[in-house]
Each structure stands twice: as structure tokens, then as C-alpha cells.
């Protein structure tokens, strides 16, 4: 059987110092976070635009809900008025009420059945 041997450490080449990254000319007085901000300015404007759209949509929805509630309240009042007018019309068109109103004008209710008039000369 083979014997376990400890491997000798492999010598590595000396590491070169990394070169500093060149900064653009406008970066002279700015820190890195401002640089990233300027790099992503389009995305930031896009997010701000979406935020404005979201807020405007929220205000529009609240206004629409208020208008719907107001219209529902008006509709309920108009429905009650319509039902009231309908029941009043039904009462006014009852035969006994009509007879009372007509009696004031001098007309009386018939006590016999109406007679049918038949014409002998049929017009063709």
C-alpha cells in the first residue's frame, strides 16, 4: 500500500497590485454613489413617472367612488319619489275616486248595463 505523503506547498507568483479604475472627466469632484446615480438616471425618472401615475390613479379612483355614492343616493331618492307617484296615480285612477270627482261636474254613474248600438247599414 502507498504511504500518505504531505504535499509541498506550491509557490505562487507574486500578486500584482491592481490598477485604479480610470474615472470619467466629470467624476473629479463626485463620489461613487453620485456616479451610480447619474448612470441610472433614466431608471430613476421611470420610477418617478410610475409613482406619479400611481398617485394620480389613486386620486381618480377615490373621486369616482365619491361620485358613484352621490349618484346612488340621488337614485334612491328618485326611486322613492317614483314609487310614491305611482301609488298616488293608482289611487287616483280607482273607480270610486273617479266617480267622486266626476259627480262634482254633474255626471252620474250608470246603474244599468250599457246598450250596444248596431247599425243596419254596413259601410264597406
C-alpha positions in Angstrom: 0.0 0.0 0.0 1.2 3.5 -0.7 2.2 5.8 2.0 0.5 9.1 2.6 2.8 12.0 1.8 2.3 15.6 2.6 2.4 17.7 -0.5 4.8 20.6 -0.6 3.1 24.0 -0.9 3.1 25.2 -4.4 4.8 28.6 -4.7 2.6 31.2 -6.4 3.6 34.1 -8.4 3.7 37.4 -6.6 0.4 39.3 -6.9 0.5 42.5 -8.9 -1.1 45.5 -7.4 -4.4 46.3 -9.1 -4.6 49.4 -11.2 -7.0 52.0 -10.0 -10.0 52.4 -12.4 -10.0 55.4 -14.5 -12.8 57.8 -13.7 -14.5 59.9 -16.3 -13.6 63.6 -16.5 -16.8 64.7 -14.8 -16.1 62.5 -11.8 -13.4 64.7 -10.4 -15.4 66.1 -7.5 -18.1 63.4 -7.2 -18.2 60.3 -5.1 -19.1 56.9 -6.4 -22.8 56.9 -5.2 -23.4 60.1 -7.2 -21.7 58.5 -10.2 -24.1 55.5 -10.0 -27.0 57.9 -9.6 -26.1 59.6 -12.8 -25.6 56.3 -14.6 -29.1 55.2 -13.6 -30.9 58.5 -14.0 -33.2 57.1 -16.8 -34.4 54.3 -14.5 -34.9 56.8 -11.6 -37.0 59.0 -13.9 -39.0 55.9 -15.0 -39.7 55.0 -11.3 -40.7 58.6 -10.5 -43.1 58.6 -13.5 -44.7 55.4 -12.4 -45.1 56.9 -8.9 -46.9 59.9 -10.3 -49.1 57.7 -12.4 -49.9 55.6 -9.3 -50.8 58.6 -7.2 -53.0 60.1 -9.9 -54.8 56.8 -10.5 -55.5 56.6 -6.7 -56.9 60.1 -6.6 -59.1 59.4 -9.7 -60.4 56.2 -8.1 -61.3 58.0 -4.9 -63.1 60.8 -6.8 -65.0 58.2 -8.9 -66.1 56.3 -5.8 -67.4 59.6 -4.3 -69.4 60.4 -7.4 -70.9 56.9 -7.5 -72.0 57.1 -3.9 -73.6 60.5 -4.6 -75.4 59.2 -7.7 -76.6 56.2 -5.7 -78.1 58.5 -3.0 -79.9 60.6 -5.7 -81.1 57.4 -7.4 -82.6 56.1 -4.1 -84.4 59.4 -3.6 -85.8 59.4 -7.1 -86.8 55.8 -6.8 -88.8 56.7 -3.6 -90.4 59.6 -5.4 -91.3 57.4 -8.4 -92.9 54.8 -6.2 -94.9 57.5 -4.3 -96.2 59.0 -7.6 -97.0 55.5 -8.9 -99.1 54.7 -5.8 -100.8 58.1 -6.0 -101.7 57.5 -9.6 -103.1 54.1 -8.8 -105.3 55.6 -6.0 -106.5 58.5 -8.3 -107.5 56.0 -11.1 -109.6 53.9 -8.8 -113.3 53.8 -9.9 -114.7 55.1 -6.6 -112.3 58.1 -6.6 -113.0 58.9 -10.3 -116.8 58.7 -9.6 -116.5 61.2 -6.7 -114.5 63.7 -9.0 -117.0 63.3 -11.8 -120.0 63.7 -9.6 -118.8 67.3 -8.8 -119.1 68.0 -12.6 -122.7 66.8 -12.7 -122.1 63.4 -14.2 -123.6 60.3 -12.6 -122.5 56.7 -12.6 -124.6 54.3 -14.7 -126.7 52.0 -12.7 -127.7 49.8 -15.7 -125.6 48.0 -18.3 -124.6 49.9 -21.3 -126.6 49.3 -24.5 -124.9 48.2 -27.8 -125.8 50.1 -30.9 -125.9 48.0 -34.0 -126.1 49.7 -37.4 -128.1 48.1 -40.2 -126.3 49.8 -42.9 -122.8 48.3 -43.0 -120.4 50.6 -44.7 -118.0 48.8 -46.9 
